[in-house]
Amino acid sequence: MITIKQLSLLAAFSLVLPACSQQQNQQQAPVNLVQQDLVSYVNPLMGTDSKFSLSNGNTYPAVATPWGMHFWTPMTAAMGDGWTYKYRDDTIRGIKQTHQPSPWLNDYGAFSLMAVTGELKFEQDKRASWFSHKAETSGPDYYSVYLADYDVTAEVAPTERAAQFRFTFPDNQHSYILLDAFDKGSKVQIIPAERKIIGYARNNHGGVPDNFHNYFVLQFDKDFELTHTWGDNWALQHDSTQSEGQHVGAIIGFKTKKGEQVQVKVASSFISPEQAELNLQREIGKDNFEQTRSKARASWQAELSKIRLHDQDLDQVRTFYSTLYRVLLFPRKFYELDAKDQVVHYSPYNGQVLPGYMFTDNGFWDTFRAVFPFFSLMYPELNSQIMQGLVNTYHESGWLPEWASPGHRDVMIGSNSTNIIADAYMKGVRGFDIDTLYQAMKKNAEVDAGRPVKSVGREGVNYYNQLGYVPYDSGIHENVARSLEYAFADFNLSQLATALGKTDDAALFLKRAHNYQKLFDAQSGWMRGKNQDGSFQSPFNPLKWGDAFTEGNALHYSWSVFHDIAGLKQLMGGDQAFVAKLDQVFEMPPVFDDSYYGFTIHEIREMQIVNMGNYAHGNQPIQHMLYLYNYAGQPWKGEARLREVMDKLYAATPDGYAGDEDNGQTSAWYVFSALGFYPVTPGVPQYVLGSPLFDKAVLSLPNGKQLTISASNNLADHPYVQQVQLNGQTQTQSWLSHQALLQGGELQFSMGAAPNQNRLAGPDTAPYSMSTSH
């Protein structure tokens, strides 16, 4: 590895070289500054400088293994606050086991540990300790913080279903570790003879059966000299070893010497106390803290190194691996291994313990767009397990999930479970019961009765199947957004039906996939709500957020015709009119109408403040928009703006996102875009070309092959693609096939400072569209 000092010497030496030597030196490959330890580039604090009124990610620092069943995170906020860790807070109340996918969904099964010294303080506000980011270390595999009020350093390292804590105490006669089992039903039992605490936490915000428990076991390496518990209303119970109620906790105490370390091994299970103990022995056993930390780090290194970057801009490298870390957190493994090493799970749908996989904590409205296509490309085995989990969800609840945390939650819209299933199958993922899933997808598209919550199945499905849209005057809000998403789901149903040989179904759903056309208003040039009698709703303001749309307006949702951009383009008046409307969104002032909500919601504010017009990258509906220039023969416009978004709206910093990160989706957009392509149409095995960010990226594909993506002359002011070659063949289309990428080899981009307006300008260069491909 060449050091910065050596680079400086080389630069100085080049000043005395002849001009021809300088020219030759400039043509050499850039030096790679990326080290082998990729975990060190991840900043879990990216996006944590957020609040209700403005999201810079709405993330928390998740200390976890990839897709782990339990995460751990420091708590700066009170129990039950969805913004559990806010970067600008000054105090920490504890380090909790968390299952929170989003502040808007909140947490379940949470409990926390905290250390205090001196006067016993156990109530959550009183025990909170001042801390500083200067004395905090946050990694995906490890978290450490200095609790200044108690002169204690707290550390945690995770496994999939367990963790190790290490508390370094001062010289003190009164040192304590507190276990807060949280509210809505909890129990603690201290077993001094075994140096253990066992119990359960039942807190949740919905989506659980009546018998839901998170059973925990904690194993300490030091004898207890004192045991207290507390009961409801923070009632201290002296010299007690057991408490059960709505909100209880446990306190153990001992004398410590300066620098003395107390270690705690902790695991939990949604199945039983016995399974929690089994998880502890299987995943930690006799390992010490450093061994657990090392294994966690190795698990992250193994996944992150499947994409190895070669570049000189370490800030962008940090951003890439920090976003990749987020893509690899959700959905959460909600299954465990029993005493016979069989995969089993507690069902968050019917409360039974059943065989097979289960995953949760995911909203497909967000993640169908890029997260699951990323899994189809890089993690087909994991995706197959997730699909098996969907089969189990259907068997256990009668429906596919749309937002699970851990069971069905009544948030967001669409029928996007269909899209992730079709995407997996159409890209070659196998090993799951596709026939059952197809049956479930059809039920979503045809059955209204019996839906457990409005977000499951299709709200307004009878209207949609009769009229081709959900009417504005039906009393069903977000009707245009629902209709557009149902049409895309119908397209994916048609694709899958064709692949399965179900020709009648394929024809029916292909016809319904054209329903998007019924909501296009030629007068305004945007998608618009339509009443049951066929008239468009009036008055109409395309800048009005909400109402007929979901967290956006007509300028955002009109592009949600993922499967037929060519058809949408014709509705808008052809190539030039289409491009003009794309330009308009990006170039107009950030004006908006928030009257539907009655206040400026955070998604609106996040659009307004970044100076990109009405382009609202902080939310999902418009994130594919910049790739649509490829469909109209002007990809260079998208290339420049893609770079601008990557450079301006992403950074490995606490304010590093432009809006909600959302279970990996906003991160997956960056990962794909930085590599130089994006899955605009999930369910179609194609990727639309963009503008790669790095000099070189080496992808280790799941079939054992490697794909090397390189970009020559790739400077900050060179966002424009001049030429693309795949294995020496010049690409004459603005997309790459899934199968071609899986073959591996060399994908080479040549970049320039000026757009190549002759490249990919012809009508036959565009990616897939339904109306031009059938």
C-alpha positions in Angstrom: 0.0 0.0 0.0 1.4 3.4 -1.0 1.2 6.0 1.8 0.1 9.6 1.5 3.7 10.7 2.1 4.9 8.5 -0.8 2.1 9.9 -3.0 3.3 13.4 -2.2 6.9 12.5 -3.1 5.8 10.9 -6.4 3.8 14.1 -7.2 6.8 16.3 -6.5 9.1 14.1 -8.5 6.7 14.2 -11.5 7.3 18.0 -11.8 10.8 17.4 -13.1 9.8 14.7 -15.6 9.7 15.5 -19.3 6.3 16.3 -20.7 6.0 13.0 -22.4 6.6 11.2 -19.1 4.0 13.3 -17.4 1.5 12.4 -20.0 2.3 8.7 -19.7 2.1 9.0 -15.9 -1.4 10.5 -16.1 -2.6 7.5 -18.1 -1.7 5.1 -15.4 -4.4 3.4 -13.3 -5.2 5.4 -10.1 -3.9 4.2 -6.8 -6.3 2.3 -4.7 -6.4 3.6 -1.1 -9.1 1.1 0.1 -7.8 -1.2 2.9 -8.8 -4.8 3.3 -10.7 -4.2 6.5 -14.0 -3.1 5.1 -15.9 -3.1 8.4 -13.8 0.0 9.4 -15.5 2.1 6.7 -19.0 1.5 8.1 -20.5 4.3 10.2 -23.7 3.1 11.9 -24.3 6.7 13.0 -25.1 7.7 9.4 -28.7 9.0 9.5 -29.0 9.3 13.3 -29.3 13.1 13.3 -33.1 12.9 12.8 -36.3 13.9 14.5 -40.0 13.8 13.9 -40.0 17.0 11.8 -37.0 16.2 9.7 -35.4 12.9 8.8 -31.8 12.6 7.8 -32.3 8.9 7.7 -34.3 8.1 10.8 -31.8 5.3 11.6 -30.2 4.1 14.9 -26.8 2.5 15.3 -27.7 -1.1 15.0 -25.1 -3.4 16.6 -25.9 -6.7 14.9 -24.9 -9.4 12.6 -26.3 -9.4 9.0 -30.1 -10.0 9.1 -29.8 -10.9 12.9 -32.8 -11.8 14.9 -31.8 -9.2 17.6 -30.1 -5.9 17.3 -28.6 -3.8 20.1 -28.5 0.0 20.2 -27.9 2.7 22.8 -31.0 4.6 24.1 -30.8 8.3 24.3 -34.6 8.6 24.4 -37.2 7.3 26.8 -38.7 3.8 26.6 -41.3 3.7 23.8 -39.9 6.7 21.9 -39.4 5.6 18.3 -36.5 8.0 17.9 -34.5 5.8 20.3 -31.1 7.3 19.5 -30.8 10.9 18.4 -27.3 12.1 17.6 -27.8 15.5 19.2 -28.9 14.0 22.6 -26.5 14.3 25.5 -27.5 11.4 27.7 -27.9 7.6 27.5 -30.5 5.6 29.5 -29.2 2.2 28.6 -28.3 -0.2 25.7 -31.3 -2.1 24.5 -32.1 -5.2 22.5 -34.2 -3.8 19.7 -36.3 -5.1 16.8 -37.4 -1.7 15.5 -37.5 -1.4 11.7 -38.6 2.3 11.7 -39.5 4.9 14.3 -42.9 5.0 12.7 -43.5 1.3 13.4 -41.6 1.4 16.7 -40.2 -1.5 18.7 -41.3 -4.8 20.2 -39.8 -7.3 22.7 -37.2 -4.7 23.8 -35.3 -4.7 27.1 -32.2 -2.8 28.2 -29.0 -3.0 30.3 -27.5 0.0 32.2 -24.7 0.3 34.7 -24.6 2.9 37.5 -22.4 3.6 40.5 -22.7 5.4 43.8 -26.3 6.3 44.7 -28.7 3.8 43.2 -30.7 5.4 40.3 -32.9 3.1 38.3 -35.8 5.2 37.0 -35.1 5.8 33.3 -34.7 9.6 33.6 -32.7 9.6 36.8 -30.3 6.9 35.7 -29.5 8.6 32.4 -25.8 9.4 32.1 -24.1 12.2 30.1 -22.0 11.0 27.2 -20.0 12.4 24.3 -19.5 11.1 20.8 -15.8 11.8 21.5 -15.9 8.8 23.9 -18.2 6.6 21.8 -17.2 3.9 19.3 -19.9 2.7 16.9 -19.4 -0.2 14.5 -21.7 -2.8 13.1 -19.9 -5.4 15.2 -19.2 -3.4 18.4 -20.4 -0.4 20.4 -18.7 1.3 23.3 -19.6 4.4 25.3 -18.3 6.1 28.4 -21.0 6.7 30.9 -19.5 9.9 32.4 -21.8 10.2 35.4 -20.7 6.8 36.6 -17.1 6.5 35.3 -18.2 3.3 33.6 -17.4 2.1 30.0 -20.1 -0.1 28.5 -19.5 -2.3 25.5 -21.6 -4.8 23.5 -20.8 -7.3 20.7 -23.6 -9.2 19.0 -24.4 -12.6 17.5 -27.6 -13.4 15.6 -29.7 -14.2 18.7 -27.3 -13.3 21.6 -24.7 -10.8 22.7 -21.9 -10.1 25.1 -21.7 -7.0 27.3 -18.6 -5.8 29.1 -18.8 -3.1 31.8 -15.5 -1.6 33.1 -16.2 -0.1 36.5 -14.3 2.3 38.8 -13.2 1.6 42.4 -16.6 1.8 44.1 -18.5 0.1 46.9 -21.8 0.5 45.1 -21.7 -0.7 41.5 -24.9 -1.9 39.8 -26.2 -3.4 36.6 -29.8 -2.7 35.8 -32.1 -4.8 33.6 -35.2 -2.9 32.4 -37.7 -5.3 31.0 -40.0 -2.4 29.8 -43.7 -2.0 29.8 -46.9 -3.8 28.5 -46.0 -6.9 30.5 -42.7 -8.1 31.8 -41.1 -10.4 34.3 -37.6 -10.8 35.9 -36.2 -13.5 38.1 -32.7 -13.2 39.7 -31.0 -16.5 40.4 -27.9 -15.6 42.5 -26.6 -19.2 42.8 -26.3 -19.4 39.0 -25.4 -15.7 38.5 -28.4 -15.4 36.2 -31.3 -13.2 35.4 -34.2 -14.7 33.4 -37.6 -13.3 32.4 -39.5 -11.9 29.5 -40.5 -8.7 27.8 -43.9 -8.3 26.0 -43.8 -4.7 24.9 -45.1 -4.1 21.3 -46.9 -1.7 19.1 -49.2 -4.2 17.4 -48.7 -7.1 15.1 -48.4 -9.8 17.8 -50.6 -12.6 19.0 -51.9 -12.6 22.6 -49.2 -15.1 23.7 -46.2 -13.0 22.5 -43.1 -13.1 24.7 -39.5 -12.3 24.2 -37.8 -14.7 26.8 -34.3 -13.6 27.9 -31.5 -15.1 29.9 -28.5 -13.2 31.2 -25.3 -15.0 32.5 -22.9 -12.9 34.6 -19.3 -13.7 35.5 -19.4 -12.1 39.0 -21.3 -13.0 42.1 -24.2 -10.8 43.2 -23.8 -9.1 46.5 -27.2 -7.4 46.3 -30.4 -8.1 44.5 -33.4 -5.8 44.1 -36.2 -5.6 41.7 -38.8 -3.0 40.8 -42.4 -3.3 40.2 -45.0 -1.2 38.5 -44.7 2.6 38.8 -41.0 2.2 39.5 -41.6 0.8 43.0 -38.3 -0.5 44.4 -38.5 -3.9 46.0 -35.5 -4.3 48.3 -33.7 -7.7 48.6 -36.1 -9.2 46.0 -35.3 -11.7 43.4 -38.5 -11.7 41.4 -41.0 -9.3 40.0 -43.8 -9.6 37.5 -46.2 -6.9 36.2 -46.7 -4.3 33.6 -43.2 -2.8 33.9 -40.6 -4.4 36.0 -36.8 -4.7 36.2 -33.9 -6.2 38.1 -30.9 -4.7 39.9 -27.8 -6.6 40.9 -25.0 -4.9 42.9 -21.4 -5.6 44.0 -18.2 -3.9 45.0 -15.7 -3.2 42.2 -12.1 -2.2 41.9 -10.7 0.3 39.4 -10.7 -1.2 35.9 -12.6 -4.3 37.0 -14.6 -5.7 34.1 -18.0 -7.5 34.6 -19.1 -9.5 31.6 -22.7 -10.5 30.7 -23.7 -13.0 28.2 -27.3 -12.5 27.1 -29.6 -14.2 24.7 -33.4 -14.3 24.0 -36.0 -16.3 22.2 -39.5 -15.7 21.0 -40.2 -19.5 21.5 -39.4 -20.3 25.1 -37.0 -19.8 28.1 -35.4 -23.1 27.2 -34.8 -21.9 23.6 -33.3 -18.7 24.9 -30.8 -20.8 27.0 -30.1 -22.9 23.9 -29.4 -19.8 21.8 -27.0 -18.6 24.5 -25.1 -21.8 24.6 -25.0 -22.3 20.8 -24.0 -18.8 19.8 -21.8 -17.8 22.7 -21.0 -20.8 24.9 -17.6 -20.4 26.4 -16.5 -17.5 24.1 -15.1 -14.4 25.8 -16.1 -10.9 24.8 -13.3 -10.5 22.3 -14.1 -13.8 20.6 -17.7 -12.8 20.2 -16.7 -9.4 18.8 -14.2 -11.0 16.4 -16.9 -13.4 15.1 -19.3 -10.5 14.6 -16.7 -8.6 12.7 -15.9 -11.6 10.5 -19.5 -12.0 9.6 -19.7 -8.4 8.4 -16.3 -8.6 6.6 -17.5 -11.7 4.7 -20.6 -9.9 3.4 -19.1 -6.5 2.7 -16.2 -8.0 0.9 -18.6 -9.4 -1.7 -18.2 -6.0 -3.2 -14.6 -4.7 -3.1 -14.0 -1.2 -4.1 -10.8 0.3 -5.6 -10.9 4.1 -5.3 -9.1 7.2 -4.0 -12.1 9.0 -2.5 -12.4 7.4 1.0 -15.4 9.6 1.9 -17.3 7.9 -0.9 -16.0 4.5 0.1 -17.2 5.1 3.6 -20.6 6.1 2.3 -20.8 3.0 0.1 -20.0 0.5 2.8 -22.2 2.4 5.3 -25.2 2.1 3.0 -24.4 -1.5 2.1 -24.4 -2.3 5.9 -28.0 -0.9 6.0 -29.1 -3.1 3.0 -27.8 -6.2 4.9 -29.8 -5.6 8.1 -33.4 -6.2 7.1 -35.6 -8.3 6.8 -34.8 -9.8 10.2 -34.4 -13.5 10.8 -37.4 -14.4 12.9 -36.5 -18.1 13.1 -34.4 -20.2 15.5 -32.7 -23.6 15.6 -34.1 -26.1 18.0 -32.3 -28.8 20.0 -32.1 -30.9 16.9 -30.8 -28.1 14.8 -34.1 -27.8 12.9 -35.3 -24.5 11.7 -38.4 -23.4 13.7 -40.2 -20.1 14.4 -42.7 -18.6 16.7 -45.5 -17.4 14.4 -46.3 -13.7 14.8 -49.5 -14.6 13.0 -51.1 -17.4 15.0 -48.9 -17.7 18.1 -47.8 -21.3 17.4 -44.2 -22.7 17.2 -43.9 -24.2 13.7 -41.2 -25.6 11.4 -39.5 -23.5 8.7 -38.2 -20.0 8.0 -39.8 -16.7 9.0 -38.5 -13.2 8.3 -40.0 -9.9 9.4 -39.6 -6.2 9.9 -40.0 -5.1 6.4 -42.3 -2.8 4.3 -42.4 -4.0 0.8 -43.7 -0.6 -0.4 -40.2 0.5 0.2 -38.0 -2.5 -0.4 -39.5 -4.0 -3.6 -37.8 -1.3 -5.6 -34.1 -2.1 -5.0 -33.5 -4.2 -1.8 -35.1 -7.4 -3.1 -33.6 -7.0 -6.6 -30.2 -6.7 -4.8 -30.9 -10.0 -3.0 -32.0 -11.6 -6.3 -28.6 -10.6 -7.8 -26.2 -11.1 -4.9 -28.1 -13.3 -2.3 -30.4 -15.8 -4.1 -30.1 -18.4 -1.3 -31.2 -15.8 1.3 -34.0 -14.7 -1.0 -35.2 -18.3 -1.4 -35.4 -18.6 2.4 -37.3 -15.3 2.6 -39.7 -16.7 0.0 -40.2 -19.8 2.1 -41.0 -17.5 5.0 -43.7 -15.9 2.8 -45.1 -19.3 2.2 -45.3 -19.9 5.9 -46.9 -16.5 6.5 -49.6 -17.4 4.0 -50.3 -20.7 5.6 -50.4 -19.1 9.1 -52.4 -16.0 8.4 -54.1 -16.7 5.1 -52.4 -13.7 3.5 -49.1 -12.4 2.3 -47.6 -9.6 4.3 -47.1 -6.1 3.0 -45.7 -4.5 6.2 -44.6 -7.0 8.9 -43.3 -6.1 12.3 -43.4 -8.8 13.5 -46.9 -9.7 12.2 -49.3 -7.8 9.9 -49.2 -4.0 10.5 -51.8 -1.6 9.0 -49.4 0.9 7.3 -48.7 1.8 3.7 -50.3 0.6 0.5 -50.0 -1.6 -2.6 -49.6 -5.3 -3.4 -45.9 -5.3 -3.5 -45.4 -8.8 -2.0 -46.3 -9.9 -5.6 -43.4 -7.9 -7.0 -40.7 -9.3 -4.8 -41.9 -12.9 -5.4 -42.0 -12.4 -9.2 -38.6 -10.6 -9.1 -37.0 -13.6 -7.3 -38.6 -16.2 -9.6 -38.0 -14.4 -12.9 -34.3 -14.0 -12.0 -33.9 -17.6 -11.3 -34.3 -17.9 -7.6 -35.7 -21.4 -6.7 -36.1 -23.7 -3.7 -39.5 -22.4 -2.5 -43.1 -23.3 -3.1 -43.9 -21.0 -6.0 -47.3 -22.6 -6.6 -48.5 -21.7 -3.1 -47.2 -18.2 -3.5 -48.9 -17.8 -6.9 -52.1 -18.8 -5.2 -51.5 -16.2 -2.5 -50.7 -13.5 -5.1 -54.0 -14.3 -7.0 -55.9 -14.1 -3.7 -54.5 -10.6 -3.2 -55.7 -9.6 -6.6 -59.2 -11.0 -6.3 -60.4 -11.3 -2.7 -61.5 -8.5 -0.5 -63.2 -10.4 2.4 -61.2 -11.5 5.4 -58.2 -9.2 5.1 -56.8 -8.8 8.6 -55.8 -5.2 8.1 -56.4 -2.7 5.3 -52.7 -2.8 4.2 -52.9 -6.5 3.4 -54.4 -7.7 0.1 -55.7 -4.8 -1.9 -57.8 -2.1 -0.4 -60.5 -1.3 -3.0 -59.9 -4.4 -5.0 -63.5 -4.8 -6.1 -63.5 -1.2 -7.5 -60.2 -1.8 -9.1 -61.2 -5.0 -10.9 -64.5 -3.5 -12.0 -63.4 0.0 -13.1 -59.7 -0.5 -13.6 -58.9 2.0 -10.8 -59.8 2.8 -7.2 -62.1 5.8 -7.4 -61.4 9.1 -5.8 -64.9 9.4 -4.5 -64.9 5.9 -2.9 -63.7 7.0 0.5 -60.4 5.2 0.0 -57.6 7.6 0.3 -54.4 7.3 -1.8 -56.5 5.9 -4.6 -54.3 6.9 -7.5 -51.2 5.5 -5.8 -53.0 2.3 -5.0 -54.2 1.9 -8.6 -50.8 2.4 -10.1 -49.2 -0.1 -7.7 -51.9 -2.7 -8.4 -51.3 -2.3 -12.1 -47.6 -3.0 -11.6 -48.5 -6.0 -9.4 -50.8 -7.2 -12.2 -47.9 -7.0 -14.6 -45.8 -9.1 -12.4 -48.6 -11.6 -11.9 -48.8 -11.8 -15.7 -45.1 -12.4 -16.0 -45.2 -15.1 -13.4 -48.3 -16.7 -14.9 -46.6 -16.9 -18.2 -43.5 -18.5 -16.7 -45.7 -21.1 -14.9 -47.7 -21.9 -18.1 -51.0 -20.3 -16.8 -51.9 -18.7 -20.1 -55.5 -17.5 -19.3 -54.3 -15.8 -16.1 -51.4 -14.3 -17.9 -53.7 -12.7 -20.4 -56.1 -11.4 -17.7 -53.4 -9.8 -15.6 -51.6 -8.4 -18.7 -54.8 -6.6 -19.6 -55.1 -5.2 -16.1 -51.5 -4.1 -16.2 -52.7 -1.4 -18.7 -55.0 0.1 -16.1 -52.5 2.9 -15.4 -53.7 4.5 -18.6 -57.1 5.2 -17.1 -55.7 7.6 -14.6 -53.6 9.7 -17.0 -55.1 13.1 -17.5 -54.1 14.5 -20.9 -55.2 18.0 -19.9 -52.8 18.3 -17.0 -50.3 15.8 -18.3 -50.2 14.0 -14.9 -51.9 11.1 -13.1 -55.1 12.3 -11.5 -57.8 10.9 -9.3 -60.9 9.7 -11.1 -64.5 9.3 -9.8 -66.7 6.3 -10.2 -68.6 8.0 -13.1 -65.3 8.3 -15.0 -64.8 12.0 -14.4 -61.6 13.3 -13.1 -61.7 14.7 -9.6 -61.7 18.5 -9.3 -60.2 20.8 -8.4 -56.8 19.3 -9.1 -53.5 20.6 -8.0 -50.6 18.4 -9.1 -48.5 19.8 -6.3 -50.9 18.5 -3.6 -49.2 15.9 -1.4 -51.3 13.0 -0.1 -55.0 12.8 -0.9 -54.9 10.6 -4.0 -51.2 9.9 -3.5 -49.0 8.3 -0.9 -46.4 10.6 0.7 -46.0 12.5 -2.6 -47.9 14.3 -5.3 -48.8 13.8 -9.0 -45.3 14.9 -10.0 -43.8 12.1 -8.0 -46.3 9.3 -8.6 -46.9 9.8 -12.3 -43.7 7.9 -13.0 -44.8 4.8 -11.1 -45.5 2.9 -14.3 -42.3 0.8 -13.9 -43.4 -1.8 -16.4 -44.4 0.4 -19.3 -42.4 3.6 -19.5 -42.8 3.5 -23.3 -46.6 3.6 -22.9 -46.3 6.4 -20.3 -44.1 8.3 -22.7 -46.6 8.1 -25.4 -49.4 9.3 -23.1 -47.2 12.3 -22.2 -46.6 13.2 -25.9 -43.5 11.3 -27.0 -39.8 11.5 -26.2 -39.3 15.3 -26.1 -42.4 16.0 -24.0 -41.5 13.1 -21.7 -38.0 14.5 -21.2 -39.4 18.0 -20.7 -41.6 16.7 -17.9 -38.6 14.9 -16.3 -36.6 18.2 -16.5 -39.5 20.1 -15.1 -39.6 18.1 -11.9 -35.9 18.6 -11.3 -35.7 22.3 -12.3 -38.9 23.9 -10.9 -38.9 25.5 -7.5 -39.7 23.2 -4.5 -43.3 24.5 -4.3 -45.9 22.3 -2.7 -49.4 22.0 -1.3 -49.6 20.4 2.2 -53.3 21.2 2.8 -54.2 17.5 2.9 -52.1 16.9 6.0 -52.7 20.3 7.6 -49.0 20.8 8.2 -45.7 20.3 6.4 -44.8 16.7 6.8 -41.2 15.7 7.0 -41.1 14.2 3.6 -42.2 17.6 2.1 -39.6 19.5 4.1 -36.8 17.2 3.0 -37.7 17.8 -0.6 -37.9 21.5 -0.1 -34.5 22.1 1.5 -32.1 20.2 -0.8 -32.5 22.6 -3.8 -33.5 19.9 -6.4 -36.8 21.3 -7.3 -39.7 18.8 -6.8 -37.4 15.8 -6.9 -38.1 14.2 -3.6 -35.3 11.6 -3.3 -35.9 11.3 0.5 -39.0 9.2 -0.3 -39.4 6.1 -2.4 -41.9 6.8 -5.2 -39.6 9.0 -7.3 -36.2 7.3 -6.7 -36.2 5.5 -10.1 -37.1 8.7 -12.0 -33.6 9.8 -13.1 -33.1 6.5 -14.9 -36.1 7.2 -17.1 -34.1 9.5 -19.4 -32.7 6.2 -20.8 -36.2 5.4 -22.2 -36.2 8.6 -24.3 -32.8 8.5 -25.8 -31.2 11.1 -23.5 -29.3 9.1 -20.8 -26.7 11.8 -20.3 -29.3 14.0 -18.5 -29.9 11.2 -16.0 -26.1 10.6 -15.6 -25.3 14.1 -14.5 -28.2 14.2 -12.1 -27.5 10.7 -10.7 -24.0 11.9 -9.8 -25.5 15.1 -8.2 -27.8 13.0 -6.0 -25.0 10.6 -4.9 -22.6 13.5 -4.2 -25.1 15.8 -2.5 -27.6 13.7 -0.7 -25.5 10.9 0.7 -22.6 10.9 3.2 -21.4 8.6 6.0 -22.3 11.3 8.5 -25.2 11.6 11.1 -27.1 13.7 8.6 -26.1 11.5 5.7 -29.5 10.7 4.1 -32.1 13.0 2.5 -35.0 11.3 4.2 -36.0 8.0 5.7 -33.6 5.2 5.0 -36.4 2.7 5.2 -35.1 -0.8 5.7 -32.3 -0.5 3.2 -34.2 0.9 0.2 -32.7 4.4 0.1 -29.3 2.7 0.7 -29.9 0.1 -2.0 -30.6 2.9 -4.4 -27.1 4.2 -3.6 -25.4 0.9 -3.8 -26.8 0.1 -7.2 -26.3 3.6 -8.5 -22.7 3.8 -7.4 -22.0 0.5 -9.2 -23.5 2.1 -12.4 -26.9 0.4 -12.9 -30.4 0.1 -11.3 -33.4 -2.3 -11.4 -36.1 0.1 -12.6 -38.6 -2.7 -13.2 -38.5 -5.4 -10.5 -39.7 -8.7 -12.1 -37.9 -8.0 -15.3 -34.3 -9.3 -15.4 -32.7 -6.1 -16.6 -30.8 -3.2 -15.0 -30.8 0.3 -16.5 -27.4 1.9 -16.9 -26.4 5.0 -15.0 -23.1 6.7 -14.0 -20.7 4.6 -11.9 -19.1 6.3 -8.9 -15.9 4.3 -8.4 -12.7 3.6 -10.3 -13.3 -0.1 -9.9 -15.7 -2.5 -8.0 -15.2 -6.2 -7.9 -18.4 -8.2 -7.2 -18.1 -11.8 -6.0 -21.2 -13.3 -7.5 -23.2 -16.1 -5.8 -22.3 -18.6 -8.6 -18.6 -18.2 -7.8 -17.8 -15.9 -10.7 -16.5 -12.3 -10.5 -17.8 -9.2 -12.2 -15.3 -6.4 -12.3 -16.8 -2.9 -13.0 -14.3 -0.3 -14.0 -14.6 3.3 -15.0 -11.8 5.1 -16.8 -11.3 8.8 -16.6 -13.8 8.8 -13.8 -13.3 12.2 -12.2 -15.7 14.2 -10.1 -16.5 16.5 -13.1 -16.7 13.5 -15.5 -20.2 12.1 -14.9 -21.0 11.3 -18.5 -20.7 7.9 -19.9 -18.9 7.8 -23.3 -19.0 4.1 -23.9 -19.8 0.8 -22.1 -18.2 -2.5 -22.9 -19.1 -5.9 -21.4 -16.4 -8.4 -21.9 -15.0 -6.4 -24.8 -18.3 -5.9 -26.6 -19.6 -2.4 -26.9 -23.1 -2.1 -25.4 -25.6 -0.6 -27.8 -28.5 -0.6 -25.4 -29.1 1.4 -22.2 -29.5 -1.7 -20.0 -27.8 -4.9 -19.0 -29.4 -8.3 -18.6 -29.4 -10.1 -15.3 -28.0 -13.2 -17.0 -25.2 -11.3 -18.6 -24.1 -9.9 -15.2 -24.2 -13.3 -13.7 -21.7 -14.5 -16.3 -19.1 -12.2 -14.7 -16.2 -10.8 -16.5 -15.4 -7.1 -17.2 -17.9 -4.3 -17.3 -16.0 -1.2 -18.5 -17.3 2.4 -18.5 -15.4 5.2 -20.2 -16.3 8.6 -18.7 -16.1 12.2 -19.9 -16.7 15.8 -18.9 -19.2 16.4 -21.8 -22.2 14.3 -22.7 -22.1 11.9 -25.6 -25.4 12.8 -27.1 -25.1 10.3 -29.9 -24.8 7.3 -27.5 -28.0 5.3 -27.1 -30.1 7.9 -28.9 -32.0 5.5 -31.0 -35.5 4.1 -30.2 -34.3 0.5 -30.0 -31.8 1.2 -27.2 -34.4 1.6 -24.4 -34.9 -0.9 -21.6 -38.0 -3.1 -21.3 -41.5 -1.7 -21.6 -44.6 -3.8 -21.7 -46.2 -2.1 -24.7 -43.1 -2.5 -26.9 -42.0 -6.0 -25.7 -45.2 -8.0 -26.2 
